Amino acid sequence: MTSLRSYLRRRRARSKAPFGTIERISAVYSPELHNERDLLVSLPGEYGARKRRYPVIYMHDGQNLFDPATSFSGCWNVDMAMAEASLEGLDAIVVGIPNMGHERLAEYSPFDHPELGPGRGDLYLDFLIHTVKPLIDARYLTIPDRQHTGIVGSSMGGLISLYAFFRHARVFGFAGVMSPSLWLTESATFAFIEQADFSPGKLYLDVGAMEGERHVASARRLRDVLEAKGYRLERDLMWVEEEKGSHHEAAWARRFQHALPFLVPGGAGLARGELLASLMARFTSSPANVTESDELRGSRLRARHSTVE
């Protein structure tokens, strides 16, 4: 059976509106962090027509998002996830911000650690908000308001995304908090979240049951704290505990695809209730469904596309 990647390549080749392109903005200097890095920008398939503006998702660990050759522990295939989401009426620009290797832990840490040293999370978010976002908004057809601006990451990237949603509530209207590393500065993190004002928007939170008891317990505690603040399950807050999920890029890639209908505003395909029901069913059913192959995803794409055309 033809793989999803091969199917999408064929669709791109014969379509006047290709599934999308990935652009690189080289050597973006951060006056906040005094370093520089490339940015990777994934554009929707219809972007070339320049007929509309798009929500933007800012994602950490950018080298893991699009290209297995640059990934340090597995690729999310975000371009494939966005291609499939597009068939359901969900389109967004994705900005991948690569980490800086040995500086990653500090940049994604909102708080100081007694052994690991100062957290530089606030400086990293200043870089994202005051350097990266203005650059993206000036260069691309974005919808720059908070409702259409989101931030997504996993592990340490999940932690800084959670922090950003509350610390910069005027900027971010949705956040994907995947397997957040709450353990790093647990007391400070929970104290901050508990004291933060309620911020309207969408929060997607998940964890894999195979990540270990401490990770699962901390994520459940965070879910409860968020509910106590007023976030309503399946409305403002989506909670997923994947039965066979581990702390790994493959698990986050799988769940990211199904978090999109909840997070991204403006879906024009299936009703949002149907999409959320599908999301919940996928991660509470059999392991075979949880680890859906490219071949099965390709079959679903072909079936959906035949009804669209």
C-alpha positions in Angstrom: 0.0 0.0 0.0 1.3 3.5 -0.8 2.6 5.4 2.1 1.1 8.7 3.2 4.4 10.5 2.4 4.4 9.1 -1.2 0.7 10.0 -1.6 1.3 13.6 -0.5 4.2 13.9 -2.9 2.0 12.8 -5.8 -0.7 15.2 -4.7 1.8 18.1 -4.6 3.1 17.2 -8.0 -0.3 17.3 -9.8 -2.0 20.0 -7.8 -2.1 23.7 -8.7 -2.3 24.4 -5.0 0.5 22.3 -3.4 0.2 21.0 0.2 2.7 23.5 1.4 6.2 24.7 1.5 8.9 25.1 4.1 11.0 28.3 4.1 14.1 29.0 6.0 14.9 32.4 7.5 18.6 32.2 8.2 20.7 33.6 11.1 18.0 35.4 13.0 19.9 37.2 15.8 18.4 37.5 19.3 19.4 40.7 21.1 17.6 39.1 24.1 19.8 36.0 24.2 22.8 37.1 22.3 22.8 34.2 19.9 21.4 33.4 16.5 19.5 30.6 14.8 17.6 29.8 11.6 13.8 29.8 11.7 11.7 27.2 9.7 8.4 28.4 8.4 5.8 26.0 7.1 3.2 27.6 4.9 -0.2 26.2 4.0 -0.8 24.8 0.5 -3.0 27.7 -0.7 -0.7 30.4 0.7 0.7 31.2 -2.7 -2.7 32.5 -3.8 -2.4 35.2 -1.1 -6.1 35.3 -0.6 -6.3 35.1 3.1 -4.5 35.4 6.4 -3.6 32.5 8.7 -3.3 31.6 12.4 0.3 31.0 13.5 1.7 28.2 15.7 5.1 28.8 17.2 6.8 25.5 18.0 10.0 24.8 19.9 12.8 22.2 19.0 12.4 23.3 15.4 15.0 20.8 14.2 12.6 17.9 15.1 9.6 19.2 13.3 10.0 18.7 9.5 13.2 16.8 8.6 14.4 13.5 10.0 18.0 14.4 8.9 18.1 17.3 11.4 16.2 15.7 14.2 18.2 14.7 17.3 15.6 12.1 18.5 12.8 11.7 15.9 10.8 13.8 13.5 7.3 15.0 14.1 6.5 15.3 10.3 4.6 18.5 11.1 4.2 19.3 7.4 2.3 16.0 6.9 0.1 16.7 9.9 -0.7 20.1 8.6 -1.5 18.6 5.1 -4.0 16.3 6.6 -5.5 19.0 8.8 -5.9 21.1 5.7 -8.3 18.6 4.2 -10.5 19.2 7.3 -10.4 22.9 6.9 -7.7 23.6 9.4 -4.8 25.8 8.0 -2.1 27.6 9.9 1.4 28.8 9.5 3.9 26.9 11.7 7.1 28.6 12.8 9.8 26.1 14.0 12.3 27.7 16.4 15.3 25.3 16.7 16.8 24.9 20.1 20.4 25.9 20.8 21.8 22.5 21.9 23.5 22.9 25.3 21.5 26.1 25.9 18.2 24.3 25.5 17.5 23.5 29.1 18.2 27.0 30.3 16.2 28.7 27.5 13.1 26.5 28.1 13.3 26.9 31.9 11.1 29.6 33.3 12.7 29.4 36.8 16.1 29.1 38.3 17.3 25.7 39.5 19.6 25.3 42.5 21.8 22.8 40.7 21.3 23.5 37.0 21.5 27.3 37.3 19.5 30.3 36.1 16.5 29.8 33.9 16.4 31.9 30.7 12.8 31.2 29.8 11.7 34.8 30.1 14.6 35.9 27.8 13.7 33.2 25.3 10.0 34.3 25.3 11.1 37.9 24.9 13.1 36.7 21.8 10.0 35.0 20.5 7.6 37.9 21.2 9.8 40.9 20.4 12.0 39.5 17.6 10.5 36.4 16.0 6.8 37.3 16.0 7.3 40.8 14.5 9.5 39.3 11.8 6.9 36.7 11.0 4.0 39.1 11.0 5.8 41.5 8.7 6.9 38.9 6.2 3.8 36.6 6.1 0.0 36.8 5.9 -0.7 36.2 9.5 -3.6 37.0 11.8 -1.5 38.6 14.6 -4.1 38.8 17.4 -3.9 36.5 20.4 -6.8 34.3 19.4 -4.9 33.2 16.3 -1.5 33.0 17.9 -0.4 29.8 19.6 2.6 28.1 21.1 3.3 24.3 21.2 6.0 22.1 22.6 6.8 18.9 24.3 8.8 18.0 27.4 10.8 21.2 28.3 9.0 22.8 25.3 5.7 21.9 26.9 6.8 23.5 30.1 7.8 26.8 28.5 4.6 26.7 26.4 2.5 26.4 29.6 4.4 29.3 31.2 4.1 31.5 28.0 0.3 31.0 27.9 -0.1 32.6 31.4 2.9 34.9 31.4 2.1 36.5 28.1 -1.7 36.1 28.0 -2.0 39.1 25.7 0.1 37.4 23.0 -0.9 33.7 23.1 -4.5 32.5 22.8 -3.8 28.8 22.7 -1.1 26.4 23.8 -0.2 22.8 23.3 1.4 21.5 26.5 2.7 18.0 25.7 4.3 15.9 28.4 5.5 19.0 30.2 8.7 18.6 32.3 7.0 19.8 35.5 9.5 17.9 37.6 12.3 20.4 36.9 11.0 23.2 39.1 7.8 21.7 40.2 7.1 23.9 43.3 7.8 27.1 41.4 5.8 26.0 38.4 2.6 25.1 40.3 2.8 28.2 42.5 3.0 30.3 39.3 0.1 28.6 37.6 -2.1 28.7 40.8 -1.5 32.4 41.3 -1.9 33.4 37.6 -5.0 35.0 36.4 -7.5 33.0 34.3 -6.7 33.6 30.7 -9.4 32.9 28.1 -8.2 30.5 25.4 -7.4 26.9 24.6 -5.1 24.6 26.5 -4.2 21.1 25.2 -2.5 19.0 27.9 -1.3 15.5 27.5 0.9 12.8 28.9 1.8 9.2 28.1 1.0 6.5 30.6 4.4 4.9 30.0 6.3 8.0 30.9 6.4 7.0 34.6 4.3 7.5 37.7 5.8 10.8 38.6 5.2 12.4 35.1 1.7 11.1 35.0 0.8 12.2 38.5 2.2 15.7 37.9 0.3 16.1 34.6 -2.9 15.0 36.3 -2.3 17.5 39.1 -1.8 20.2 36.5 -5.1 19.2 34.9 -6.9 19.5 38.2 -5.3 22.9 38.9 -6.4 24.1 35.5 -9.9 22.8 36.1 -10.0 24.6 39.4 -9.0 27.8 37.7 -12.1 27.5 35.5 -10.9 25.7 32.4 -13.6 23.3 31.2 -12.7 19.9 29.8 -13.4 19.5 26.1 -14.2 23.3 25.9 -11.2 25.3 27.1 -9.1 22.4 28.2 -8.4 19.1 26.3 -6.8 16.4 28.4 -5.3 13.3 26.8 -3.6 10.5 28.7 -2.4 8.1 26.0 -2.4 4.5 27.2 0.7 3.4 25.3 2.4 6.8 25.1 6.0 7.2 26.0 8.2 10.3 26.5 9.3 10.4 22.9 9.1 12.4 19.6 7.0 9.7 17.9 4.3 9.9 20.6 4.2 13.7 20.4 4.0 13.7 16.7 1.1 11.3 16.8 -0.8 13.4 19.3 0.0 16.7 17.8 -1.9 15.8 14.6 -5.0 15.1 16.7 -4.6 18.2 18.9 -4.9 20.5 15.9 -8.7 20.5 15.6 -9.0 21.6 19.2 -6.4 24.2 19.2 -6.5 25.9 15.7 -9.3 28.4 15.2 -11.3 28.4 12.0 -11.9 24.8 11.1 -14.3 24.5 8.2 -14.5 20.7 7.9 -16.1 18.3 10.4 -18.0 19.8 13.3 -15.7 20.5 16.2 -17.6 18.0 18.4 -17.0 15.3 15.9 -13.3 16.1 15.7 -12.9 16.1 19.5 -14.8 12.8 19.7 -12.4 11.3 17.2 -9.4 12.6 19.2 -10.6 11.1 22.4 -11.5 7.8 20.8 -8.1 7.4 19.2 -6.2 7.6 22.5 -8.6 5.5 24.6 -8.9 2.6 22.1 -6.6 -0.2 21.1 -2.9 0.2 20.7 -3.3 -0.5 17.0 -5.3 2.7 16.6 -2.9 4.6 18.8 0.0 3.7 16.5 -1.8 4.3 13.2 0.6 3.7 10.3 1.3 6.0 7.4 -0.5 3.4 5.2 -3.7 3.7 7.2 -3.4 7.5 7.3 -2.9 7.5 3.5 -6.1 5.4 3.1 -8.1 7.9 5.2 -6.6 10.8 3.3 -7.6 9.3 -0.1 -11.1 8.6 1.1 -11.6 12.1 2.4 -10.1 13.7 -0.7 -12.4 11.7 -3.0 -15.4 13.3 -1.2 -13.8 16.8 -1.4 -13.1 16.6 -5.1 
